[in-house]
Amino acid sequence: FAQADLAYMGYTGQLPDASERLTNIRGIAVMHPSTVHLLARSGLPIRSIADLEGHRVGVGPSDSGTALTSELLLNAFHLRPGKVAGYSVPSSQAIDQLLRGELDAMFVVSADPAEEVRRATQAGARLIDIRGPDVDRFRSEHPFLRAGLIPGGMYHGHPQPVRTLAIDVLLLARTGLDEALVHRLTRT
């Protein structure tokens, strides 16, 4: 299983630490979407990704899909290191830091409903929309991202839908895997 952004970037040779393209992978099926959640601590004037400048942001564990997606989004908004203090920590740890005021915002890339997001919003954190012309331009450059929507009422304090991005989770196989086995896997 892999997020579509990791699979695409691996296949096209764009992964930061890969020495070569991963051309020996094939997508078998889309399993489910993962939603990009941007959470901000209560009381801060963060209304968009651009507002993260000068803030402490949880970007997900190093070498994770969340870290890759966070980095891509921050770069799209020209928020490179120095403009944003990025912290690579697991989501559960980042939620605790957000709620204690040690982080100002954080990204979680997960299927809805995400327990970490539920816990954060119940404690007062806010979900931030990820939308607008800059996001549309970013999506056109990154075909693995699509418009997403967190349904209203899914999380505490958010009766209206939240616009965001979604990334499909794929079932991948290596090139040359027996076709009959692939059919049995997808049928099951």
Buried (B, 14 or more C-beta within 10 A) or exposed (E): EBBBBBBBBBBEEEBEEEEEBBEEBBBBEEEEBBBBBBBBBBEBEBEBBEBBBEBBBBBBBEEBBBBBBBBBBBEBBEBEEEBBBBBBBBBEBBBBBBBEEBBBBBBBBBEBEBEBBBBBBEBEBBBBBBBEEBBEEBBEEBEBBEEBBBEEEBBBEBEEEBBBBBBBBBBBBEEEEEEEEBEEEEEE
